[in-house]
Amino acid sequence: MPSIDTPTRAACLGEPSYVWRAGQQRRLEMILRFAEGRGRGMVLENGCGVGMYVEKLAAHGGTVVGLEYDFTRAREAHARNPHIVNAAGEALPFPAATFDLILSHEVIEHVADDAAAVREMVRALKPGGRLVLFCPNRGYPFETHGVYWRGQYHFGNKPLVNYLPRRLRDKLAPHVRVYTRRDLERLFADLPVRFVHRTVVFGAYDNIIARFPRAGRLLRAFLQALERTPLRWFGLSHFWVVERLAD
């Protein structure tokens, strides 16, 4: 991964949610629906950024802990919730079987060791607890995290990068992973879990709607309707719900 200087910090660590709009609200509702009441227990957001989801989840009655690797963001999140821990997701500083619900929202693609991060989240779940996971889908036609070209980082959505052979794709985007369904299955192989729900979702396209309200809303409605068809393969993010089994 490239060194994290100011221009590439967002590329390497990802950009958290700074505002709450339709896209974030939709995902919150998905999280709560599949939590099936576990959001009223012990909850962890693993990679909480500046604490937007921590704040919203806490409003539903649970004890919500946010873990954030970046100290500056952890300090900002602490202003929203007192239960913020500055640590890495590959070594969660919590005993086994602590949480009823864990949220990993567009985070595992940025960590140093995604397999270790998944193992740690499963370890920290209570039997019957659930992990709600969002992460980038390789089938999406754009690489949303930008690319490196001739030593320079180029921000923005880059078309068709994720369709290149893996080795070439990873040279252009060494700062972020992208996942197929099989990639995710490998991360959970041999772990004591069952898959409750696995699908791919499109975004909410709030930035487009802000500029072109009518056309943007039509685009969002059309793409989100594709989630009910095989064309969801082209969606923005994997959305998986995984339940911890008893040992």
N, C-alpha and C positions, 0 to 999 in steps of 0.2 A: 504494500500500500504506500502511496506517496507520502512524504512528510507533510504534516498538517500545518501549513502556513496560512496566513489570512485569506488569500484568494481561494484556497482549496479546502478550507475547513468544512464548509457546508457539503462539499462533494464527498468527503471522507466520512463525516459523521451523520450525514443526512440532515434534512431540515425538518424540525418539528412543526406541529400546528401552532401558529401564533394567533390565529383568529378562529372563531367558531362560526361555521357556515353550514349550508345544507349537506355537504359531503361528510363533515365530521358528525353532524347529527344523525345522518343515516347510518353511519357505522356504529355510533353509540347504541342506536336502537337494535341493530343486529347483534351486538355484544350482549346486551341485556336479554334479548329474546332467547339466545342459546345458553345464557348463564342459568336460566331457569331457577332464579332465586338465589344463586350462589353469590351474586353481587351484594347481598346483605350480610355476608360473612367477612372473612379475611381475604382481601383482594390485593394483588400486586400488579402494577404496570411495570413491566421490565423494559426499560428504555423510555422514560416518561417525558423526555424533552423538557419543556418549560412548564409542564404540569396541567395542560388543558384537559386531557382525559381523566387525570387523577381528580381534578376538581369536579368534573361532571359525574364521575362514578361515585364519588363520596356523597353526592346529593341523594343517592338511592339507599342510604342507610348502612353501608358497610364500613369497615375500617380499611381504608385504602392506603397502601404504601407505594411510593414511587421510587424506582431505582434508576439512576442516571449516571452514565460514565463521565460525562463532561461536567466539570465542577461549576463552570459559569452557568450552565443551564440548570444544574441541580439547585444552585442558590436561587435562581429565579423561580423555579418550581416551589421552593420552600415558602415563598411568599403566598402561594395558593393553598398549601397543605403542609402541616408540620411534619408529616411522616415521609420525609425524603431522605434517601440513602445514596451517597456518592460511591459507586462501586461498579465493577464489571459484571456483565451478565454471565460470563463463563465461570464465575465463582460466587454464586449468590450467598451473601452473609446471613442466611436463615437456616434454621434446622429443617430436616426433612419433614414432609407432611404438615407444612405451616398454612398453606393457602387453599381456600375454596375455589378461587378463580384467579387466573393469571392472564393478563393481556400482553401480547407482543405485537405491537402495531408498527409495521414497516421498519423493523429493527434488525432482524437476524442477518439481513444482507450486508450489514455494516460491521458486524463484530469480527474479531480476529479469528474465532473458531466457532462456526455456527453449530456444529455437532455437539460441542461441549455446552453451548448455551441451551440447546434443546434438552440435553440430558439433565442439566441443572433445573430447568423449569419443571420437568417431570418429577424430579426428586423432591422439589419443594411443594408439589401438590399433595393435598390429602387424597386418600382413596375416594373416588367419586368426584374429586375436584376436576375442573376443566381449564384447559388452555385454549384461548382464542387467539388465533394467529393470522396476521395479514402480512404478506410479503410479495415482492414483484414476480409477475408471471412472464416467463420467457416468450410466450406467445404474443405478448403485446407488441404492436408494430413500432413502438418508439422506446428508446432508452431514455428514461426521464431524468436521469442523474447527470447527463452530460458525458463527455468523453475527453480523453487525453489524445492529442495529436502533435507529434514533433515536440514533445516536452511541455506543451501548453494545455491547460485545462479550458475546455469550451463548454460553457453552461448551456442548458436548454434541452429540449426534446430532440433526439437525433433518430431519424427514421431508419428502420431495418437493421440496426446494429445488433439487436438480439437474435436475428436470424442468421448471422454469420457463424461459421464453425467456432466452437467454444474457445479454442486457443486464440483465434484472432479477435473474437469478441472481448475476451478477457484482457487482451493487450490494449484495446481501446478504452475499456472501462475496468481497470484493475482495482478501483476504489469501491466497487459495489458488486454484489452477486445478483444473479437472476435465476429463477427456479422453474423447472418443469415439475409435473406431478411426481414423476419418478425420483427426481432429486429430493423432494420432501419425504417421500416414502423411505428413502435411504436414511434420512436423519432420524426417523422414528423406528427404524428396524431394531428388533430385539428389546425394545422398551415396553414396560407394562402398561400399554394404553389401548384404547379402542377409538376408532374414528367415528365421531358422532355426525359430522357434516363436513363435506369437502366440495368446494365449488370455486369458480372464478368470477370476480365482479368487475364491473367497469367503474370509472370514477364519477364524480358529480359535476365536473367541468364548471366549477363556480367562476373561475377567471374568465372563461369564454362568455358565460352568462352575464357577467358584469359589463362586458364590452358590447355584446350583441344579445340582449335579453331574449327576444323571441326565437331567434335561430339557435341560441345556446340551449334553451329549454327543450326545443324540439330534438336537438342532437342528444341531450341527456336522456330524454324519454325513449328515443329509439335505441340507444346503446344499452341502457339498462333493461329494456325489453329483451335484448339478445341474451341476457343471463339465463333466460328460460329455454334457450335453444342450444344446440351443439356449437354455435358460433361464440358462446362464452369463452371458448378456447383463446380468443383474441383479447380477452379482458385485461384490465390493468393489474389486478392483484389476486393472488390466491387468498381464499378465506376458508380456514380450516378450524374446526372445533374438535378437540382431542380430550378424551376423558381418561384420568388415571385409574387403573385397575388396582385392586388389592393385591399385595404380594402373595 
